[in-house]
Amino acid sequence: MIEEMMKVFPFILEELGMIALMEVVFLLLRVKGRGASTKKRSET
């Protein structure tokens, strides 16, 4: 059973890594969008 877990572990890590990467990118895009909107507001 432990051997099976070790075989599947890398795949689980990869899946979690991809999800984490997508979430980080999504958050960065949201922060960038907020920054751009706040800059436009301060200029006017």
PyMOL Python script that loads the backbone (N, CA, C, O; Angstrom):
from pymol import cmd

cmd.read_pdbstr("""\
ATOM      1  N   MET A   1       0.848  -1.204   0.000  1.00  0.00           N
ATOM      2  CA  MET A   1       0.000   0.000   0.000  1.00  0.00           C
ATOM      3  C   MET A   1       0.883   1.255   0.000  1.00  0.00           C
ATOM      4  O   MET A   1       0.598   2.214  -0.716  1.00  0.00           O
ATOM      5  N   ILE A   2       1.953   1.248   0.801  1.00  0.00           N
ATOM      6  CA  ILE A   2       2.840   2.416   0.845  1.00  0.00           C
ATOM      7  C   ILE A   2       3.501   2.611  -0.509  1.00  0.00           C
ATOM      8  O   ILE A   2       3.662   3.743  -0.965  1.00  0.00           O
ATOM      9  N   GLU A   3       3.886   1.515  -1.155  1.00  0.00           N
ATOM     10  CA  GLU A   3       4.533   1.617  -2.467  1.00  0.00           C
ATOM     11  C   GLU A   3       3.581   2.260  -3.472  1.00  0.00           C
ATOM     12  O   GLU A   3       3.997   3.084  -4.286  1.00  0.00           O
ATOM     13  N   GLU A   4       2.305   1.882  -3.412  1.00  0.00           N
ATOM     14  CA  GLU A   4       1.314   2.470  -4.321  1.00  0.00           C
ATOM     15  C   GLU A   4       1.190   3.971  -4.058  1.00  0.00           C
ATOM     16  O   GLU A   4       1.083   4.764  -4.993  1.00  0.00           O
ATOM     17  N   MET A   5       1.205   4.350  -2.789  1.00  0.00           N
ATOM     18  CA  MET A   5       1.103   5.772  -2.437  1.00  0.00           C
ATOM     19  C   MET A   5       2.284   6.538  -3.021  1.00  0.00           C
ATOM     20  O   MET A   5       2.116   7.634  -3.555  1.00  0.00           O
ATOM     21  N   MET A   6       3.484   5.958  -2.918  1.00  0.00           N
ATOM     22  CA  MET A   6       4.682   6.618  -3.440  1.00  0.00           C
ATOM     23  C   MET A   6       4.593   6.769  -4.954  1.00  0.00           C
ATOM     24  O   MET A   6       5.093   7.747  -5.511  1.00  0.00           O
ATOM     25  N   LYS A   7       3.957   5.803  -5.625  1.00  0.00           N
ATOM     26  CA  LYS A   7       3.819   5.890  -7.092  1.00  0.00           C
ATOM     27  C   LYS A   7       2.856   7.010  -7.472  1.00  0.00           C
ATOM     28  O   LYS A   7       3.078   7.715  -8.456  1.00  0.00           O
ATOM     29  N   VAL A   8       1.798   7.173  -6.704  1.00  0.00           N
ATOM     30  CA  VAL A   8       0.774   8.178  -7.016  1.00  0.00           C
ATOM     31  C   VAL A   8       1.165   9.568  -6.517  1.00  0.00           C
ATOM     32  O   VAL A   8       0.710  10.576  -7.059  1.00  0.00           O
ATOM     33  N   PHE A   9       2.008   9.622  -5.485  1.00  0.00           N
ATOM     34  CA  PHE A   9       2.367  10.897  -4.864  1.00  0.00           C
ATOM     35  C   PHE A   9       2.836  11.962  -5.854  1.00  0.00           C
ATOM     36  O   PHE A   9       2.334  13.085  -5.808  1.00  0.00           O
ATOM     37  N   PRO A  10       3.785  11.651  -6.752  1.00  0.00           N
ATOM     38  CA  PRO A  10       4.256  12.671  -7.703  1.00  0.00           C
ATOM     39  C   PRO A  10       3.131  13.254  -8.546  1.00  0.00           C
ATOM     40  O   PRO A  10       3.122  14.451  -8.832  1.00  0.00           O
ATOM     41  N   PHE A  11       2.176  12.406  -8.949  1.00  0.00           N
ATOM     42  CA  PHE A  11       1.066  12.894  -9.775  1.00  0.00           C
ATOM     43  C   PHE A  11       0.197  13.857  -8.967  1.00  0.00           C
ATOM     44  O   PHE A  11      -0.251  14.882  -9.482  1.00  0.00           O
ATOM     45  N   ILE A  12      -0.037  13.518  -7.692  1.00  0.00           N
ATOM     46  CA  ILE A  12      -0.842  14.393  -6.832  1.00  0.00           C
ATOM     47  C   ILE A  12      -0.132  15.731  -6.654  1.00  0.00           C
ATOM     48  O   ILE A  12      -0.753  16.792  -6.726  1.00  0.00           O
ATOM     49  N   LEU A  13       1.187  15.666  -6.420  1.00  0.00           N
ATOM     50  CA  LEU A  13       1.966  16.905  -6.253  1.00  0.00           C
ATOM     51  C   LEU A  13       1.868  17.755  -7.506  1.00  0.00           C
ATOM     52  O   LEU A  13       1.713  18.973  -7.426  1.00  0.00           O
ATOM     53  N   GLU A  14       1.959  17.114  -8.663  1.00  0.00           N
ATOM     54  CA  GLU A  14       1.904  17.855  -9.928  1.00  0.00           C
ATOM     55  C   GLU A  14       0.549  18.542 -10.075  1.00  0.00           C
ATOM     56  O   GLU A  14       0.471  19.706 -10.466  1.00  0.00           O
ATOM     57  N   GLU A  15      -0.522  17.803  -9.755  1.00  0.00           N
ATOM     58  CA  GLU A  15      -1.867  18.381  -9.860  1.00  0.00           C
ATOM     59  C   GLU A  15      -2.002  19.574  -8.915  1.00  0.00           C
ATOM     60  O   GLU A  15      -2.481  20.637  -9.309  1.00  0.00           O
ATOM     61  N   LEU A  16      -1.573  19.388  -7.661  1.00  0.00           N
ATOM     62  CA  LEU A  16      -1.669  20.480  -6.684  1.00  0.00           C
ATOM     63  C   LEU A  16      -0.818  21.656  -7.131  1.00  0.00           C
ATOM     64  O   LEU A  16      -1.218  22.810  -6.973  1.00  0.00           O
ATOM     65  N   GLY A  17       0.351  21.373  -7.686  1.00  0.00           N
ATOM     66  CA  GLY A  17       1.244  22.436  -8.145  1.00  0.00           C
ATOM     67  C   GLY A  17       0.600  23.251  -9.253  1.00  0.00           C
ATOM     68  O   GLY A  17       0.673  24.480  -9.250  1.00  0.00           O
ATOM     69  N   MET A  18      -0.033  22.565 -10.205  1.00  0.00           N
ATOM     70  CA  MET A  18      -0.681  23.272 -11.317  1.00  0.00           C
ATOM     71  C   MET A  18      -1.819  24.148 -10.798  1.00  0.00           C
ATOM     72  O   MET A  18      -1.974  25.293 -11.221  1.00  0.00           O
ATOM     73  N   ILE A  19      -2.612  23.598  -9.876  1.00  0.00           N
ATOM     74  CA  ILE A  19      -3.733  24.363  -9.315  1.00  0.00           C
ATOM     75  C   ILE A  19      -3.199  25.587  -8.569  1.00  0.00           C
ATOM     76  O   ILE A  19      -3.736  26.687  -8.701  1.00  0.00           O
ATOM     77  N   ALA A  20      -2.133  25.384  -7.782  1.00  0.00           N
ATOM     78  CA  ALA A  20      -1.549  26.494  -7.019  1.00  0.00           C
ATOM     79  C   ALA A  20      -1.021  27.561  -7.970  1.00  0.00           C
ATOM     80  O   ALA A  20      -1.213  28.755  -7.738  1.00  0.00           O
ATOM     81  N   LEU A  21      -0.354  27.129  -9.045  1.00  0.00           N
ATOM     82  CA  LEU A  21       0.195  28.086 -10.017  1.00  0.00           C
ATOM     83  C   LEU A  21      -0.926  28.913 -10.628  1.00  0.00           C
ATOM     84  O   LEU A  21      -0.813  30.133 -10.750  1.00  0.00           O
ATOM     85  N   MET A  22      -2.013  28.240 -11.013  1.00  0.00           N
ATOM     86  CA  MET A  22      -3.135  28.949 -11.642  1.00  0.00           C
ATOM     87  C   MET A  22      -3.739  29.956 -10.663  1.00  0.00           C
ATOM     88  O   MET A  22      -4.092  31.071 -11.047  1.00  0.00           O
ATOM     89  N   GLU A  23      -3.856  29.552  -9.388  1.00  0.00           N
ATOM     90  CA  GLU A  23      -4.426  30.462  -8.391  1.00  0.00           C
ATOM     91  C   GLU A  23      -3.527  31.675  -8.200  1.00  0.00           C
ATOM     92  O   GLU A  23      -4.008  32.803  -8.096  1.00  0.00           O
ATOM     93  N   VAL A  24      -2.209  31.437  -8.153  1.00  0.00           N
ATOM     94  CA  VAL A  24      -1.262  32.549  -7.967  1.00  0.00           C
ATOM     95  C   VAL A  24      -1.347  33.510  -9.149  1.00  0.00           C
ATOM     96  O   VAL A  24      -1.381  34.727  -8.968  1.00  0.00           O
ATOM     97  N   VAL A  25      -1.381  32.954 -10.362  1.00  0.00           N
ATOM     98  CA  VAL A  25      -1.460  33.806 -11.560  1.00  0.00           C
ATOM     99  C   VAL A  25      -2.762  34.601 -11.537  1.00  0.00           C
ATOM    100  O   VAL A  25      -2.781  35.790 -11.857  1.00  0.00           O
ATOM    101  N   PHE A  26      -3.855  33.928 -11.153  1.00  0.00           N
ATOM    102  CA  PHE A  26      -5.152  34.597 -11.106  1.00  0.00           C
ATOM    103  C   PHE A  26      -5.125  35.759 -10.113  1.00  0.00           C
ATOM    104  O   PHE A  26      -5.624  36.848 -10.397  1.00  0.00           O
ATOM    105  N   LEU A  27      -4.526  35.505  -8.932  1.00  0.00           N
ATOM    106  CA  LEU A  27      -4.437  36.559  -7.920  1.00  0.00           C
ATOM    107  C   LEU A  27      -3.589  37.717  -8.430  1.00  0.00           C
ATOM    108  O   LEU A  27      -3.942  38.881  -8.240  1.00  0.00           O
ATOM    109  N   LEU A  28      -2.464  37.395  -9.082  1.00  0.00           N
ATOM    110  CA  LEU A  28      -1.586  38.450  -9.608  1.00  0.00           C
ATOM    111  C   LEU A  28      -2.341  39.300 -10.623  1.00  0.00           C
ATOM    112  O   LEU A  28      -2.229  40.526 -10.616  1.00  0.00           O
ATOM    113  N   LEU A  29      -3.110  38.649 -11.498  1.00  0.00           N
ATOM    114  CA  LEU A  29      -3.859  39.392 -12.516  1.00  0.00           C
ATOM    115  C   LEU A  29      -4.890  40.299 -11.849  1.00  0.00           C
ATOM    116  O   LEU A  29      -5.091  41.435 -12.280  1.00  0.00           O
ATOM    117  N   ARG A  30      -5.543  39.800 -10.799  1.00  0.00           N
ATOM    118  CA  ARG A  30      -6.549  40.610 -10.101  1.00  0.00           C
ATOM    119  C   ARG A  30      -5.891  41.820  -9.460  1.00  0.00           C
ATOM    120  O   ARG A  30      -6.413  42.933  -9.533  1.00  0.00           O
ATOM    121  N   VAL A  31      -4.731  41.598  -8.827  1.00  0.00           N
ATOM    122  CA  VAL A  31      -4.026  42.706  -8.167  1.00  0.00           C
ATOM    123  C   VAL A  31      -3.588  43.728  -9.208  1.00  0.00           C
ATOM    124  O   VAL A  31      -3.705  44.933  -8.985  1.00  0.00           O
ATOM    125  N   LYS A  32      -3.083  43.252 -10.348  1.00  0.00           N
ATOM    126  CA  LYS A  32      -2.654  44.163 -11.414  1.00  0.00           C
ATOM    127  C   LYS A  32      -3.850  44.970 -11.908  1.00  0.00           C
ATOM    128  O   LYS A  32      -3.738  46.175 -12.132  1.00  0.00           O
ATOM    129  N   GLY A  33      -4.994  44.308 -12.079  1.00  0.00           N
ATOM    130  CA  GLY A  33      -6.191  44.994 -12.548  1.00  0.00           C
ATOM    131  C   GLY A  33      -6.611  46.072 -11.562  1.00  0.00           C
ATOM    132  O   GLY A  33      -6.985  47.174 -11.963  1.00  0.00           O
ATOM    133  N   ARG A  34      -6.550  45.756 -10.272  1.00  0.00           N
ATOM    134  CA  ARG A  34      -6.926  46.745  -9.252  1.00  0.00           C
ATOM    135  C   ARG A  34      -5.955  47.913  -9.299  1.00  0.00           C
ATOM    136  O   ARG A  34      -6.368  49.071  -9.224  1.00  0.00           O
ATOM    137  N   GLY A  35      -4.651  47.612  -9.424  1.00  0.00           N
ATOM    138  CA  GLY A  35      -3.640  48.669  -9.464  1.00  0.00           C
ATOM    139  C   GLY A  35      -3.889  49.603 -10.631  1.00  0.00           C
ATOM    140  O   GLY A  35      -3.789  50.821 -10.482  1.00  0.00           O
ATOM    141  N   ALA A  36      -4.214  49.050 -11.796  1.00  0.00           N
ATOM    142  CA  ALA A  36      -4.446  49.874 -12.983  1.00  0.00           C
ATOM    143  C   ALA A  36      -5.685  50.745 -12.768  1.00  0.00           C
ATOM    144  O   ALA A  36      -5.676  51.929 -13.108  1.00  0.00           O
ATOM    145  N   SER A  37      -6.747  50.167 -12.207  1.00  0.00           N
ATOM    146  CA  SER A  37      -7.977  50.933 -12.012  1.00  0.00           C
ATOM    147  C   SER A  37      -7.755  52.042 -10.986  1.00  0.00           C
ATOM    148  O   SER A  37      -8.279  53.144 -11.147  1.00  0.00           O
ATOM    149  N   THR A  38      -6.986  51.766  -9.935  1.00  0.00           N
ATOM    150  CA  THR A  38      -6.753  52.795  -8.914  1.00  0.00           C
ATOM    151  C   THR A  38      -5.896  53.910  -9.492  1.00  0.00           C
ATOM    152  O   THR A  38      -6.102  55.079  -9.163  1.00  0.00           O
ATOM    153  N   LYS A  39      -4.945  53.572 -10.340  1.00  0.00           N
ATOM    154  CA  LYS A  39      -4.100  54.600 -10.961  1.00  0.00           C
ATOM    155  C   LYS A  39      -4.958  55.525 -11.822  1.00  0.00           C
ATOM    156  O   LYS A  39      -4.797  56.745 -11.783  1.00  0.00           O
ATOM    157  N   LYS A  40      -5.867  54.942 -12.596  1.00  0.00           N
ATOM    158  CA  LYS A  40      -6.734  55.757 -13.454  1.00  0.00           C
ATOM    159  C   LYS A  40      -7.600  56.677 -12.588  1.00  0.00           C
ATOM    160  O   LYS A  40      -7.810  57.838 -12.938  1.00  0.00           O
ATOM    161  N   ARG A  41      -8.092  56.175 -11.483  1.00  0.00           N
ATOM    162  CA  ARG A  41      -8.952  56.979 -10.613  1.00  0.00           C
ATOM    163  C   ARG A  41      -8.163  58.144 -10.026  1.00  0.00           C
ATOM    164  O   ARG A  41      -8.671  59.263  -9.966  1.00  0.00           O
ATOM    165  N   SER A  42      -6.932  57.897  -9.594  1.00  0.00           N
ATOM    166  CA  SER A  42      -6.131  58.957  -8.970  1.00  0.00           C
ATOM    167  C   SER A  42      -5.757  60.027  -9.997  1.00  0.00           C
ATOM    168  O   SER A  42      -5.623  61.198  -9.642  1.00  0.00           O
ATOM    169  N   GLU A  43      -5.589  59.645 -11.250  1.00  0.00           N
ATOM    170  CA  GLU A  43      -5.205  60.611 -12.288  1.00  0.00           C
ATOM    171  C   GLU A  43      -6.339  61.590 -12.562  1.00  0.00           C
ATOM    172  O   GLU A  43      -6.095  62.781 -12.760  1.00  0.00           O
ATOM    173  N   THR A  44      -7.578  61.099 -12.575  1.00  0.00           N
ATOM    174  CA  THR A  44      -8.699  61.982 -12.901  1.00  0.00           C
ATOM    175  C   THR A  44      -9.044  62.884 -11.721  1.00  0.00           C
ATOM    176  O   THR A  44      -9.965  63.696 -11.813  1.00  0.00           O
TER     177      THR A  44
END
""", "prot")
cmd.dss("prot")
cmd.show_as("cartoon", "prot")
cmd.util.cbc("prot")
cmd.orient("prot")
